[in-house]
């Protein structure tokens, strides 16, 4: 497989994921960086056998949540929705990772995910939940 073949496969994978505009900031400063990211990461790694696109997206979300990445996670929430991963599944990933990575992972992931929900116009992003009252006995 040539570098050009991997690059083309990477562009197709990004389109499949709804991420065709991802990483253009890399291209803005370095064409080589952009082509390596598209060709190596999305052309080779995301196209390897044994794991489905869905599996890879779930793993990537879990890793980004556990590492509390400030950038990149938003685009993976978008991709997850694009390929059919449900809101409930995303929340379950946050809960599961939070148990292993610590509750701050959940807090960070929740803030990022709410930003994506707001972009999508999801009413959940604008809801205003109330705290439960605790009564003295």
The first five atom37 places (N, CA, C, CB, O) and aatype in JSON, in Angstrom:
{
  "aatype": [20, 20, 20, 20, 20, 20, 20, 20, 20, 20, 20, 20, 20, 20, 20, 20, 20, 20, 20, 20, 20, 20, 20, 20, 20, 20, 20, 20, 20, 20, 20, 20, 20, 20, 20, 20, 20, 20, 20, 20, 20, 20, 20, 20, 20, 20, 20, 20, 20, 20, 20, 20, 20, 20, 20, 20, 20, 20, 20, 20, 20, 20, 20, 20, 20, 20, 20, 20, 20, 20, 20, 20, 20, 20, 20, 20, 20, 20, 20, 20, 20, 20, 20, 20, 20, 20, 20, 20, 20, 20, 20, 20, 20, 20, 20, 20, 20, 20, 20, 20, 20, 20, 20, 20, 20, 20, 20, 20, 20, 20, 20, 20, 20, 20, 20, 20, 20, 20, 20, 20, 20, 20, 20, 20, 20, 20, 20, 20, 20, 20, 20, 20, 20, 20, 20, 20, 20],
  "atom_mask": [
    [1, 1, 1, 1, 1],
    [1, 1, 1, 1, 1],
    [1, 1, 1, 1, 1],
    [1, 1, 1, 1, 1],
    [1, 1, 1, 1, 1],
    [1, 1, 1, 1, 1],
    [1, 1, 1, 1, 1],
    [1, 1, 1, 1, 1],
    [1, 1, 1, 1, 1],
    [1, 1, 1, 1, 1],
    [1, 1, 1, 1, 1],
    [1, 1, 1, 1, 1],
    [1, 1, 1, 1, 1],
    [1, 1, 1, 1, 1],
    [1, 1, 1, 1, 1],
    [1, 1, 1, 1, 1],
    [1, 1, 1, 1, 1],
    [1, 1, 1, 1, 1],
    [1, 1, 1, 1, 1],
    [1, 1, 1, 1, 1],
    [1, 1, 1, 1, 1],
    [1, 1, 1, 1, 1],
    [1, 1, 1, 1, 1],
    [1, 1, 1, 1, 1],
    [1, 1, 1, 1, 1],
    [1, 1, 1, 1, 1],
    [1, 1, 1, 1, 1],
    [1, 1, 1, 1, 1],
    [1, 1, 1, 1, 1],
    [1, 1, 1, 1, 1],
    [1, 1, 1, 1, 1],
    [1, 1, 1, 1, 1],
    [1, 1, 1, 1, 1],
    [1, 1, 1, 1, 1],
    [1, 1, 1, 1, 1],
    [1, 1, 1, 1, 1],
    [1, 1, 1, 1, 1],
    [1, 1, 1, 1, 1],
    [1, 1, 1, 1, 1],
    [1, 1, 1, 1, 1],
    [1, 1, 1, 1, 1],
    [1, 1, 1, 1, 1],
    [1, 1, 1, 1, 1],
    [1, 1, 1, 1, 1],
    [1, 1, 1, 1, 1],
    [1, 1, 1, 1, 1],
    [1, 1, 1, 1, 1],
    [1, 1, 1, 1, 1],
    [1, 1, 1, 1, 1],
    [1, 1, 1, 1, 1],
    [1, 1, 1, 1, 1],
    [1, 1, 1, 1, 1],
    [1, 1, 1, 1, 1],
    [1, 1, 1, 1, 1],
    [1, 1, 1, 1, 1],
    [1, 1, 1, 1, 1],
    [1, 1, 1, 1, 1],
    [1, 1, 1, 1, 1],
    [1, 1, 1, 1, 1],
    [1, 1, 1, 1, 1],
    [1, 1, 1, 1, 1],
    [1, 1, 1, 1, 1],
    [1, 1, 1, 1, 1],
    [1, 1, 1, 1, 1],
    [1, 1, 1, 1, 1],
    [1, 1, 1, 1, 1],
    [1, 1, 1, 1, 1],
    [1, 1, 1, 1, 1],
    [1, 1, 1, 1, 1],
    [1, 1, 1, 1, 1],
    [1, 1, 1, 1, 1],
    [1, 1, 1, 1, 1],
    [1, 1, 1, 1, 1],
    [1, 1, 1, 1, 1],
    [1, 1, 1, 1, 1],
    [1, 1, 1, 1, 1],
    [1, 1, 1, 1, 1],
    [1, 1, 1, 1, 1],
    [1, 1, 1, 1, 1],
    [1, 1, 1, 1, 1],
    [1, 1, 1, 1, 1],
    [1, 1, 1, 1, 1],
    [1, 1, 1, 1, 1],
    [1, 1, 1, 1, 1],
    [1, 1, 1, 1, 1],
    [1, 1, 1, 1, 1],
    [1, 1, 1, 1, 1],
    [1, 1, 1, 1, 1],
    [1, 1, 1, 1, 1],
    [1, 1, 1, 1, 1],
    [1, 1, 1, 1, 1],
    [1, 1, 1, 1, 1],
    [1, 1, 1, 1, 1],
    [1, 1, 1, 1, 1],
    [1, 1, 1, 1, 1],
    [1, 1, 1, 1, 1],
    [1, 1, 1, 1, 1],
    [1, 1, 1, 1, 1],
    [1, 1, 1, 1, 1],
    [1, 1, 1, 1, 1],
    [1, 1, 1, 1, 1],
    [1, 1, 1, 1, 1],
    [1, 1, 1, 1, 1],
    [1, 1, 1, 1, 1],
    [1, 1, 1, 1, 1],
    [1, 1, 1, 1, 1],
    [1, 1, 1, 1, 1],
    [1, 1, 1, 1, 1],
    [1, 1, 1, 1, 1],
    [1, 1, 1, 1, 1],
    [1, 1, 1, 1, 1],
    [1, 1, 1, 1, 1],
    [1, 1, 1, 1, 1],
    [1, 1, 1, 1, 1],
    [1, 1, 1, 1, 1],
    [1, 1, 1, 1, 1],
    [1, 1, 1, 1, 1],
    [1, 1, 1, 1, 1],
    [1, 1, 1, 1, 1],
    [1, 1, 1, 1, 1],
    [1, 1, 1, 1, 1],
    [1, 1, 1, 1, 1],
    [1, 1, 1, 1, 1],
    [1, 1, 1, 1, 1],
    [1, 1, 1, 1, 1],
    [1, 1, 1, 1, 1],
    [1, 1, 1, 1, 1],
    [1, 1, 1, 1, 1],
    [1, 1, 1, 1, 1],
    [1, 1, 1, 1, 1],
    [1, 1, 1, 1, 1],
    [1, 1, 1, 1, 1],
    [1, 1, 1, 1, 1],
    [1, 1, 1, 1, 1],
    [1, 1, 1, 1, 1],
    [1, 1, 1, 1, 1],
    [1, 1, 1, 1, 1]
  ],
  "atom_positions": [
    [[0.85, -1.18, 0.0], [0.0, 0.0, 0.0], [0.9, 1.24, 0.0], [-0.97, 0.0, 1.23], [1.83, 1.35, 0.8]],
    [[0.61, 2.15, -0.89], [1.43, 3.36, -0.98], [0.92, 4.44, -0.04], [1.45, 3.89, -2.41], [-0.2, 4.37, 0.48]],
    [[1.76, 5.42, 0.17], [1.39, 6.56, 1.01], [0.12, 7.23, 0.46], [2.55, 7.59, 1.07], [-0.76, 7.63, 1.23]],
    [[0.03, 7.34, -0.87], [-1.15, 7.95, -1.5], [-2.4, 7.11, -1.28], [-0.91, 8.15, -3.0], [-3.49, 7.65, -1.06]],
    [[-2.25, 5.77, -1.35], [-3.39, 4.87, -1.1], [-3.9, 5.03, 0.33], [-2.99, 3.41, -1.36], [-5.11, 5.1, 0.56]],
    [[-2.98, 5.09, 1.29], [-3.38, 5.27, 2.69], [-4.06, 6.61, 2.89], [-2.16, 5.16, 3.61], [-5.04, 6.71, 3.63]],
    [[-3.55, 7.63, 2.24], [-4.15, 8.96, 2.34], [-5.59, 8.93, 1.81], [-3.31, 10.01, 1.58], [-6.49, 9.48, 2.43]],
    [[-5.79, 8.3, 0.66], [-7.14, 8.19, 0.08], [-8.05, 7.38, 0.99], [-7.08, 7.55, -1.33], [-9.21, 7.76, 1.2]],
    [[-7.55, 6.26, 1.53], [-8.34, 5.47, 2.48], [-8.7, 6.3, 3.71], [-7.57, 4.2, 2.9], [-9.81, 6.2, 4.23]],
    [[-7.75, 7.11, 4.15], [-8.0, 7.97, 5.31], [-9.09, 8.99, 5.04], [-6.73, 8.67, 5.72], [-9.95, 9.22, 5.88]],
    [[-9.05, 9.6, 3.86], [-10.11, 10.57, 3.5], [-11.47, 9.89, 3.47], [-9.8, 11.21, 2.13], [-12.46, 10.47, 3.92]],
    [[-11.53, 8.67, 2.94], [-12.8, 7.93, 2.89], [-13.29, 7.59, 4.3], [-12.63, 6.64, 2.05], [-14.48, 7.67, 4.58]],
    [[-12.37, 7.2, 5.18], [-12.75, 6.86, 6.55], [-13.28, 8.1, 7.27], [-11.55, 6.27, 7.33], [-14.28, 8.02, 7.98]],
    [[-12.63, 9.24, 7.08], [-13.1, 10.48, 7.7], [-14.5, 10.83, 7.21], [-12.13, 11.64, 7.39], [-15.33, 11.27, 7.99]],
    [[-14.76, 10.64, 5.93], [-16.08, 10.9, 5.37], [-17.11, 9.96, 5.99], [-16.07, 10.75, 3.83], [-18.21, 10.39, 6.36]],
    [[-16.77, 8.69, 6.11], [-17.66, 7.7, 6.73], [-18.0, 8.09, 8.17], [-17.0, 6.31, 6.71], [-19.11, 7.83, 8.64]],
    [[-17.06, 8.71, 8.85], [-17.23, 9.1, 10.25], [-17.87, 10.48, 10.4], [-15.91, 9.07, 10.95], [-18.14, 10.91, 11.52]],
    [[-18.1, 11.17, 9.29], [-18.63, 12.53, 9.38], [-17.59, 13.52, 9.85], [-19.83, 12.57, 10.31], [-17.92, 14.54, 10.46]],
    [[-16.32, 13.23, 9.57], [-15.22, 14.05, 10.08], [-14.38, 14.63, 8.95], [-14.34, 13.23, 11.01], [-13.19, 14.92, 9.14]],
    [[-14.97, 14.81, 7.79], [-14.18, 15.24, 6.64], [-13.53, 16.61, 6.82], [-15.06, 15.28, 5.43], [-12.57, 16.93, 6.12]],
    [[-14.02, 17.41, 7.75], [-13.41, 18.72, 8.02], [-12.48, 18.71, 9.23], [-14.5, 19.76, 8.23], [-12.0, 19.75, 9.66]],
    [[-12.23, 17.52, 9.75], [-11.36, 17.38, 10.92], [-9.9, 17.62, 10.56], [-11.52, 15.99, 11.53], [-9.46, 17.27, 9.47]],
    [[-9.19, 18.21, 11.44], [-7.75, 18.39, 11.37], [-7.29, 19.38, 10.31], [-7.1, 17.07, 11.12], [-6.11, 19.43, 9.99]],
    [[-8.2, 20.15, 9.76], [-7.8, 21.12, 8.74], [-6.86, 22.18, 9.32], [-9.02, 21.8, 8.13], [-6.11, 22.82, 8.58]],
    [[-6.91, 22.36, 10.65], [-5.96, 23.29, 11.27], [-4.52, 22.77, 11.11], [-6.29, 23.5, 12.76], [-3.58, 23.56, 11.04]],
    [[-4.36, 21.45, 11.07], [-3.03, 20.9, 10.8], [-2.58, 21.27, 9.39], [-3.03, 19.36, 10.97], [-1.43, 21.66, 9.17]],
    [[-3.5, 21.16, 8.45], [-3.17, 21.49, 7.06], [-2.81, 22.97, 6.93], [-4.36, 21.15, 6.13], [-2.0, 23.36, 6.1]],
    [[-3.44, 23.79, 7.78], [-3.19, 25.23, 7.76], [-1.72, 25.54, 8.04], [-4.08, 25.93, 8.8], [-1.16, 26.48, 7.47]],
    [[-1.09, 24.75, 8.9], [0.31, 25.03, 9.24], [1.3, 24.07, 8.58], [0.49, 24.98, 10.73], [2.47, 24.42, 8.39]],
    [[0.83, 22.85, 8.22], [1.76, 21.89, 7.62], [1.01, 20.83, 6.82], [2.62, 21.21, 8.71], [0.3, 20.0, 7.38]],
    [[1.17, 20.88, 5.52], [0.55, 19.87, 4.65], [1.06, 18.48, 4.99], [0.84, 20.19, 3.17], [0.28, 17.52, 4.99]],
    [[2.35, 18.34, 5.28], [2.91, 17.04, 5.65], [2.24, 16.48, 6.91], [4.42, 17.14, 5.87], [1.89, 15.3, 6.95]],
    [[2.07, 17.32, 7.92], [1.44, 16.88, 9.17], [0.02, 16.37, 8.89], [1.41, 18.03, 10.21], [-0.38, 15.32, 9.38]],
    [[-0.73, 17.14, 8.1], [-2.11, 16.76, 7.77], [-2.13, 15.43, 7.02], [-2.78, 17.87, 6.92], [-2.9, 14.54, 7.37]],
    [[-1.3, 15.29, 6.01], [-1.31, 14.07, 5.21], [-0.86, 12.85, 6.03], [-0.42, 14.23, 3.99], [-1.38, 11.76, 5.83]],
    [[0.09, 13.04, 6.92], [0.49, 11.94, 7.8], [-0.64, 11.55, 8.75], [1.74, 12.33, 8.61], [-0.88, 10.36, 8.96]],
    [[-1.31, 12.53, 9.31], [-2.43, 12.23, 10.22], [-3.54, 11.49, 9.49], [-2.99, 13.53, 10.84], [-4.03, 10.47, 9.98]],
    [[-3.92, 11.99, 8.33], [-4.99, 11.35, 7.56], [-4.55, 9.96, 7.09], [-5.4, 12.22, 6.35], [-5.29, 8.99, 7.27]],
    [[-3.37, 9.87, 6.5], [-2.91, 8.6, 5.94], [-2.57, 7.55, 6.97], [-1.73, 8.84, 5.09], [-2.96, 6.39, 6.83]],
    [[-1.85, 7.94, 8.01], [-1.41, 6.97, 9.01], [-2.54, 6.64, 9.99], [-0.2, 7.49, 9.77], [-2.88, 5.47, 10.17]],
    [[-3.1, 7.67, 10.61], [-4.12, 7.42, 11.64], [-5.42, 6.88, 11.04], [-4.41, 8.7, 12.41], [-5.91, 5.83, 11.46]],
    [[-5.97, 7.59, 10.05], [-7.28, 7.18, 9.53], [-7.18, 6.23, 8.34], [-8.07, 8.4, 9.13], [-8.1, 5.45, 8.11]],
    [[-6.09, 6.29, 7.58], [-5.92, 5.38, 6.46], [-5.43, 4.0, 6.87], [-4.97, 5.96, 5.47], [-5.85, 2.99, 6.31]],
    [[-4.54, 3.96, 7.85], [-3.99, 2.68, 8.31], [-4.65, 2.18, 9.59], [-2.49, 2.81, 8.53], [-5.28, 1.13, 9.59]],
    [[-4.52, 2.93, 10.68], [-4.97, 2.45, 12.0], [-6.48, 2.23, 12.03], [-4.57, 3.44, 13.08], [-6.94, 1.17, 12.46]],
    [[-7.26, 3.21, 11.6], [-8.72, 3.08, 11.66], [-9.26, 2.07, 10.64], [-9.36, 4.43, 11.43], [-10.44, 1.74, 10.69]],
    [[-8.43, 1.57, 9.73], [-8.86, 0.58, 8.74], [-8.28, -0.81, 8.99], [-8.46, 1.04, 7.36], [-8.46, -1.7, 8.17]],
    [[-7.61, -1.0, 10.11], [-7.06, -2.31, 10.41], [-8.2, -3.31, 10.64], [-6.14, -2.25, 11.65], [-9.31, -2.93, 11.01]],
    [[-7.9, -4.61, 10.4], [-8.94, -5.63, 10.63], [-9.14, -5.88, 12.13], [-8.56, -6.94, 9.92], [-8.43, -5.32, 12.96]],
    [[-10.08, -6.69, 12.45], [-10.37, -7.22, 13.79], [-11.28, -6.34, 14.64], [-9.08, -7.42, 14.52], [-12.01, -6.87, 15.48]],
    [[-11.28, -5.03, 14.45], [-12.2, -4.16, 15.18], [-13.03, -3.38, 14.18], [-11.43, -3.2, 16.15], [-12.52, -2.91, 13.16]],
    [[-14.3, -3.23, 14.48], [-15.19, -2.45, 13.61], [-14.97, -0.96, 13.84], [-16.67, -2.83, 13.86], [-14.31, -0.55, 14.8]],
    [[-15.53, -0.17, 12.96], [-15.49, 1.28, 13.13], [-16.13, 1.66, 14.47], [-16.22, 2.0, 11.96], [-15.61, 2.5, 15.2]],
    [[-17.25, 1.02, 14.77], [-17.95, 1.28, 16.04], [-17.04, 0.94, 17.24], [-19.26, 0.45, 16.12], [-16.93, 1.73, 18.18]],
    [[-16.39, -0.22, 17.19], [-15.47, -0.61, 18.27], [-14.38, 0.43, 18.46], [-14.85, -1.98, 17.97], [-14.09, 0.85, 19.58]],
    [[-13.78, 0.85, 17.37], [-12.69, 1.82, 17.45], [-13.18, 3.16, 17.99], [-12.06, 2.03, 16.07], [-12.47, 3.82, 18.75]],
    [[-14.39, 3.56, 17.61], [-14.92, 4.83, 18.11], [-15.18, 4.75, 19.61], [-16.21, 5.2, 17.36], [-14.9, 5.7, 20.34]],
    [[-15.73, 3.62, 20.07], [-15.97, 3.45, 21.51], [-14.65, 3.47, 22.28], [-16.72, 2.13, 21.77], [-14.56, 4.1, 23.34]],
    [[-13.64, 2.78, 21.77], [-12.33, 2.75, 22.43], [-11.72, 4.14, 22.47], [-11.39, 1.77, 21.7], [-11.16, 4.55, 23.49]],
    [[-11.81, 4.86, 21.36], [-11.22, 6.2, 21.3], [-11.92, 7.15, 22.25], [-11.3, 6.75, 19.87], [-11.27, 7.95, 22.92]],
    [[-13.25, 7.07, 22.32], [-13.97, 7.9, 23.29], [-13.52, 7.58, 24.71], [-15.5, 7.68, 23.16], [-13.24, 8.48, 25.5]],
    [[-13.44, 6.29, 25.02], [-13.03, 5.89, 26.37], [-11.62, 6.41, 26.7], [-13.07, 4.36, 26.51], [-11.39, 6.92, 27.79]],
    [[-10.7, 6.28, 25.76], [-9.33, 6.76, 26.0], [-9.31, 8.27, 26.19], [-8.41, 6.36, 24.83], [-8.65, 8.76, 27.11]],
    [[-10.01, 9.0, 25.33], [-10.03, 10.46, 25.45], [-10.68, 10.92, 26.76], [-10.77, 11.08, 24.26], [-10.23, 11.88, 27.38]],
    [[-11.74, 10.23, 27.17], [-12.4, 10.57, 28.43], [-11.45, 10.3, 29.6], [-13.73, 9.77, 28.6], [-11.3, 11.14, 30.49]],
    [[-10.82, 9.13, 29.6], [-9.92, 8.77, 30.7], [-8.74, 9.73, 30.8], [-9.4, 7.34, 30.52], [-8.28, 10.05, 31.9]],
    [[-8.25, 10.19, 29.67], [-7.09, 11.09, 29.65], [-7.49, 12.56, 29.76], [-6.29, 10.88, 28.39], [-6.62, 13.43, 29.83]],
    [[-8.8, 12.82, 29.78], [-9.33, 14.2, 29.88], [-8.68, 15.12, 28.85], [-9.09, 14.76, 31.3], [-8.21, 16.21, 29.18]],
    [[-8.67, 14.66, 27.62], [-8.09, 15.45, 26.55], [-8.9, 16.72, 26.31], [-7.99, 14.63, 25.25], [-10.12, 16.65, 26.17]],
    [[-8.24, 17.87, 26.28], [-8.98, 19.12, 26.06], [-9.43, 19.29, 24.62], [-8.13, 20.3, 26.47], [-10.39, 20.02, 24.35]],
    [[-8.74, 18.64, 23.68], [-9.08, 18.76, 22.26], [-9.24, 17.37, 21.66], [-8.0, 19.57, 21.5], [-8.61, 16.41, 22.1]],
    [[-10.08, 17.29, 20.67], [-10.26, 16.03, 19.97], [-11.47, 15.24, 20.42], [-9.06, 15.2, 20.14], [-12.09, 14.56, 19.6]],
    [[-11.8, 15.31, 21.68], [-12.93, 14.52, 22.17], [-14.24, 15.0, 21.56], [-13.01, 14.59, 23.7], [-15.1, 14.18, 21.25]],
    [[-14.4, 16.3, 21.39], [-15.63, 16.82, 20.8], [-15.9, 16.17, 19.44], [-15.54, 18.36, 20.64], [-17.02, 15.74, 19.16]],
    [[-14.87, 16.09, 18.61], [-15.07, 15.53, 17.27], [-15.4, 14.04, 17.35], [-13.81, 15.75, 16.41], [-16.09, 13.53, 16.47]],
    [[-14.92, 13.36, 18.36], [-15.26, 11.94, 18.5], [-16.68, 11.75, 19.02], [-14.26, 11.24, 19.43], [-17.32, 10.76, 18.69]],
    [[-17.19, 12.68, 19.83], [-18.62, 12.61, 20.19], [-19.46, 12.8, 18.93], [-18.98, 13.7, 21.26], [-20.45, 12.09, 18.73]],
    [[-19.07, 13.75, 18.09], [-19.81, 13.98, 16.83], [-19.77, 12.74, 15.95], [-19.21, 15.19, 16.07], [-20.79, 12.33, 15.41]],
    [[-18.6, 12.15, 15.82], [-18.46, 10.93, 15.01], [-19.3, 9.8, 15.57], [-16.99, 10.5, 14.92], [-19.94, 9.06, 14.82]],
    [[-19.29, 9.67, 16.88], [-20.08, 8.61, 17.52], [-21.55, 8.74, 17.14], [-19.92, 8.65, 19.05], [-22.19, 7.76, 16.76]],
    [[-22.08, 9.94, 17.24], [-23.48, 10.16, 16.83], [-23.66, 9.85, 15.35], [-23.92, 11.61, 17.13], [-24.64, 9.23, 14.96]],
    [[-22.71, 10.28, 14.54], [-22.8, 10.11, 13.08], [-22.88, 8.64, 12.69], [-21.6, 10.76, 12.4], [-23.6, 8.29, 11.75]],
    [[-22.15, 7.78, 13.39], [-22.15, 6.36, 13.02], [-23.16, 5.54, 13.81], [-20.76, 5.78, 13.23], [-23.2, 4.31, 13.68]],
    [[-24.0, 6.2, 14.62], [-25.1, 5.5, 15.27], [-24.91, 5.11, 16.72], [-25.39, 4.31, 14.53], [-25.75, 4.39, 17.27]],
    [[-23.86, 5.55, 17.35], [-23.7, 5.29, 18.78], [-24.67, 6.2, 19.52], [-22.21, 5.54, 19.26], [-24.73, 7.4, 19.26]],
    [[-25.42, 5.63, 20.44], [-26.51, 6.37, 21.09], [-26.02, 7.22, 22.25], [-27.57, 5.4, 21.57], [-24.93, 7.03, 22.78]],
    [[-26.87, 8.15, 22.62], [-26.61, 9.0, 23.79], [-26.41, 8.13, 25.03], [-27.78, 9.99, 24.02], [-25.5, 8.37, 25.83]],
    [[-27.26, 7.13, 25.19], [-27.17, 6.25, 26.35], [-25.83, 5.51, 26.39], [-28.33, 5.26, 26.36], [-25.24, 5.33, 27.46]],
    [[-25.36, 5.07, 25.23], [-24.08, 4.37, 25.18], [-22.92, 5.32, 25.53], [-23.85, 3.77, 23.78], [-21.99, 4.93, 26.24]],
    [[-22.99, 6.54, 25.04], [-21.94, 7.52, 25.37], [-21.92, 7.78, 26.87], [-22.17, 8.85, 24.6], [-20.85, 7.82, 27.48]],
    [[-23.09, 7.95, 27.47], [-23.15, 8.18, 28.93], [-22.63, 6.97, 29.69], [-24.6, 8.48, 29.36], [-21.96, 7.11, 30.71]],
    [[-22.93, 5.78, 29.2], [-22.44, 4.57, 29.86], [-20.91, 4.48, 29.79], [-23.06, 3.31, 29.22], [-20.27, 4.03, 30.74]],
    [[-20.33, 4.91, 28.68], [-18.86, 4.96, 28.58], [-18.32, 5.92, 29.63], [-18.41, 5.41, 27.15], [-17.35, 5.6, 30.31]],
    [[-18.94, 7.08, 29.77], [-18.49, 8.06, 30.77], [-18.53, 7.46, 32.18], [-19.35, 9.33, 30.72], [-17.59, 7.62, 32.96]],
    [[-19.62, 6.79, 32.5], [-19.78, 6.19, 33.83], [-18.71, 5.12, 34.05], [-21.19, 5.58, 33.99], [-18.03, 5.1, 35.08]],
    [[-18.56, 4.23, 33.08], [-17.61, 3.12, 33.22], [-16.18, 3.64, 33.35], [-17.72, 2.18, 32.02], [-15.43, 3.2, 34.23]],
    [[-15.8, 4.56, 32.49], [-14.45, 5.12, 32.54], [-14.24, 5.9, 33.84], [-14.19, 6.04, 31.32], [-13.16, 5.85, 34.43]],
    [[-15.28, 6.61, 34.28], [-15.18, 7.37, 35.52], [-14.89, 6.5, 36.73], [-16.44, 8.13, 35.75], [-14.2, 6.92, 37.66]],
    [[-15.4, 5.27, 36.71], [-15.15, 4.35, 37.82], [-13.68, 3.93, 37.87], [-16.04, 3.12, 37.7], [-13.14, 3.68, 38.94]],
    [[-13.05, 3.86, 36.72], [-11.64, 3.46, 36.66], [-10.71, 4.65, 36.64], [-11.4, 2.61, 35.44], [-9.63, 4.6, 37.24]],
    [[-11.1, 5.73, 35.97], [-10.23, 6.88, 35.81], [-10.43, 7.97, 36.83], [-10.41, 7.45, 34.46], [-9.61, 8.88, 36.96]],
    [[-11.53, 7.88, 37.57], [-11.84, 8.89, 38.58], [-12.97, 9.81, 38.14], [-10.61, 9.71, 38.89], [-13.16, 10.06, 36.95]],
    [[-13.71, 10.3, 39.12], [-14.87, 11.15, 38.84], [-14.54, 12.41, 38.07], [-15.53, 11.52, 40.12], [-15.39, 12.88, 37.31]],
    [[-13.35, 13.0, 38.21], [-13.05, 14.18, 37.39], [-13.14, 13.89, 35.89], [-11.66, 14.69, 37.73], [-13.42, 14.8, 35.1]],
    [[-12.9, 12.64, 35.48], [-13.07, 12.28, 34.07], [-14.51, 12.51, 33.63], [-12.67, 10.8, 33.82], [-14.76, 13.0, 32.53]],
    [[-15.44, 12.14, 34.5], [-16.86, 12.31, 34.17], [-17.2, 13.79, 34.08], [-17.75, 11.62, 35.22], [-17.91, 14.21, 33.17]],
    [[-16.72, 14.58, 35.01], [-17.02, 16.02, 35.0], [-16.5, 16.67, 33.73], [-16.4, 16.71, 36.24], [-17.21, 17.45, 33.09]],
    [[-15.28, 16.35, 33.35], [-14.69, 16.91, 32.14], [-15.44, 16.44, 30.9], [-13.19, 16.54, 32.04], [-15.76, 17.24, 30.02]],
    [[-15.72, 15.15, 30.83], [-16.43, 14.58, 29.68], [-17.83, 15.15, 29.56], [-16.49, 13.06, 29.79], [-18.3, 15.41, 28.45]],
    [[-18.5, 15.34, 30.68], [-19.85, 15.9, 30.66], [-19.86, 17.3, 30.07], [-20.44, 15.93, 32.07], [-20.71, 17.63, 29.24]],
    [[-18.92, 18.12, 30.48], [-18.84, 19.49, 29.93], [-18.62, 19.47, 28.42], [-17.7, 20.27, 30.61], [-19.27, 20.21, 27.69]],
    [[-17.71, 18.63, 27.97], [-17.43, 18.54, 26.53], [-18.64, 18.02, 25.77], [-16.22, 17.65, 26.27], [-18.99, 18.54, 24.71]],
    [[-19.27, 16.99, 26.29], [-20.42, 16.39, 25.61], [-21.59, 17.36, 25.55], [-20.84, 15.09, 26.32], [-22.29, 17.42, 24.54]],
    [[-21.81, 18.11, 26.61], [-22.88, 19.12, 26.59], [-22.63, 20.17, 25.51], [-23.0, 19.8, 27.96], [-23.59, 20.65, 24.89]],
    [[-21.39, 20.54, 25.27], [-21.07, 21.47, 24.19], [-21.48, 20.9, 22.83], [-19.57, 21.82, 24.19], [-22.02, 21.62, 21.99]],
    [[-21.22, 19.62, 22.63], [-21.59, 18.97, 21.37], [-23.11, 18.86, 21.25], [-20.94, 17.57, 21.26], [-23.67, 19.09, 20.18]],
    [[-23.79, 18.52, 22.35], [-25.25, 18.46, 22.32], [-25.84, 19.82, 21.99], [-25.8, 17.96, 23.67], [-26.82, 19.91, 21.24]],
    [[-25.25, 20.87, 22.53], [-25.73, 22.22, 22.23], [-25.55, 22.54, 20.75], [-24.99, 23.26, 23.1], [-26.44, 23.12, 20.13]],
    [[-24.41, 22.18, 20.18], [-24.17, 22.37, 18.74], [-25.25, 21.69, 17.91], [-22.79, 21.83, 18.34], [-25.7, 22.22, 16.9]],
    [[-25.66, 20.51, 18.36], [-26.64, 19.71, 17.63], [-28.07, 20.21, 17.85], [-26.54, 18.25, 18.05], [-29.01, 19.72, 17.21]],
    [[-28.23, 21.18, 18.74], [-29.56, 21.68, 19.04], [-30.37, 20.75, 19.93], [-30.31, 21.93, 17.78], [-31.6, 20.83, 19.95]],
    [[-29.71, 19.89, 20.65], [-30.38, 18.95, 21.54], [-30.9, 19.71, 22.75], [-29.42, 17.81, 21.97], [-30.13, 20.39, 23.42]],
    [[-32.21, 19.6, 23.05], [-32.78, 20.33, 24.18], [-32.15, 19.96, 25.53], [-34.25, 20.09, 24.25], [-32.22, 20.73, 26.48]],
    [[-31.56, 18.79, 25.61], [-30.91, 18.37, 26.85], [-29.81, 19.36, 27.25], [-30.32, 16.95, 26.7], [-29.56, 19.58, 28.43]],
    [[-29.16, 19.95, 26.25], [-28.06, 20.88, 26.53], [-28.54, 22.14, 27.24], [-27.35, 21.26, 25.24], [-27.77, 22.8, 27.93]],
    [[-29.81, 22.47, 27.05], [-30.36, 23.69, 27.65], [-31.22, 23.41, 28.88], [-31.18, 24.44, 26.62], [-31.76, 24.33, 29.5]],
    [[-31.36, 22.12, 29.23], [-32.19, 21.8, 30.39], [-31.55, 22.37, 31.64], [-32.39, 20.27, 30.53], [-30.35, 22.61, 31.7]],
    [[-32.37, 22.59, 32.63], [-31.89, 23.19, 33.86], [-32.3, 22.29, 35.03], [-32.45, 24.63, 34.04], [-33.27, 22.58, 35.73]],
    [[-31.55, 21.2, 35.25], [-31.94, 20.28, 36.32], [-31.83, 20.93, 37.69], [-31.09, 19.02, 36.26], [-30.96, 21.77, 37.94]],
    [[-32.71, 20.51, 38.55], [-32.73, 21.03, 39.93], [-32.14, 19.98, 40.86], [-34.19, 21.4, 40.37], [-32.25, 18.78, 40.63]],
    [[-31.51, 20.46, 41.9], [-30.97, 19.53, 42.88], [-32.1, 19.01, 43.76], [-29.86, 20.2, 43.73], [-33.12, 19.68, 43.94]],
    [[-31.91, 17.84, 44.3], [-32.88, 17.27, 45.23], [-32.71, 17.94, 46.58], [-32.7, 15.74, 45.34], [-31.6, 18.19, 47.03]],
    [[-33.82, 18.21, 47.21], [-33.81, 18.81, 48.55], [-33.56, 17.72, 49.59], [-35.14, 19.55, 48.84], [-34.07, 16.6, 49.46]],
    [[-32.8, 18.04, 50.59], [-32.55, 17.13, 51.7], [-33.26, 17.71, 52.91], [-31.01, 16.93, 51.97], [-33.03, 18.86, 53.29]],
    [[-34.12, 16.9, 53.51], [-34.89, 17.37, 54.66], [-34.25, 16.89, 55.94], [-36.36, 16.9, 54.57], [-33.81, 15.74, 56.05]],
    [[-34.21, 17.77, 56.91], [-33.72, 17.4, 58.23], [-34.75, 16.51, 58.89], [-33.43, 18.66, 59.11], [-35.95, 16.68, 58.71]],
    [[-34.27, 15.57, 59.65], [-35.2, 14.67, 60.35], [-35.48, 15.15, 61.73], [-34.66, 13.27, 60.4], [-36.25, 14.52, 62.46]]
  ]
}
